[in-house]
């Protein structure tokens, strides 16, 4: 559970699923980069 305060002091909640989706995208990018490196070598 991630709680953040914006500049007005209000607390808002970031969905874990959204965070997970970002992490999956990063993972996919890393995988692609590794495959590209292997192909170059």
CORJO-V449278 format. One record per residue. SS is DSSP state (2 for helix, 1 for strand, 0 for the rest). OMEGA is omega as a letter, one per 20 degrees, with the letter a starting at -180 (none if undefined). NEAR is the number of other C-alpha atoms within 8 Angstrom. Layout:
SS,OMEGA,NEAR  SS,OMEGA,NEAR
This chain:
0,a,6  1,r,7  1,r,8  1,r,8  1,r,9  0,a,8  0,r,5  0,r,5  0,r,6  0,r,7  1,r,8  1,a,8  1,r,8  1,r,10  0,r,8  2,a,8  2,r,6  2,r,8  2,r,9  2,r,8  2,r,8  2,r,8  2,r,8  2,r,8  2,r,8  2,a,8  2,r,8  2,r,8  2,r,8  2,a,8  2,r,8  2,r,8  2,r,8  2,r,8  2,r,8  2,r,8  2,r,8  2,r,7  2,r,6  2,r,5  0,none,4
